[in-house]
Amino acid sequence: MPKSCPAGTFCGRCDQPIRPGEPFEARDILSPSSAGTTVYLHKNLCVKTPFQAAPQLRS
């Protein structure tokens, strides 16, 4: 596991920056059809960013 994140790294859960010296964990995301990627997450549980997949219809 790397000791520090690359500069400009954002948490894959909350979309907030991971600051130098802040505890984090790196997780590999494997892909059968491409090279895959590494996601960085805050070590302490952070709040997942809410998202809206489609606009909500108003009544």
TAKAUR-V329395 format. One record per pair of residues at least 6 apart in sequence whose C-alpha atoms are under 8 Angstrom apart, sorted by the first residue. I is the first residue (numbers start at 1). J is the second residue. Records with the same first field share a line. If there is no record, write none. Layout:
BEGIN
I=J  J
END
This chain:
BEGIN
1=25  26
2=26
4=20  21
5=18  20  40
8=17  18
9=17  18  40
10=16  17  18  40  41
11=17  18  39  40  41  42
12=39  40  41
13=41  46  47  48  49
14=46  47  48  49
15=49
18=24  42
22=42
23=42  43  44
24=40  41  42  43  44
25=40  41  42  43
26=38  39  40  41
27=38  39  40  41
28=36  37  38  39
29=36  37  38  39
30=36  37
END
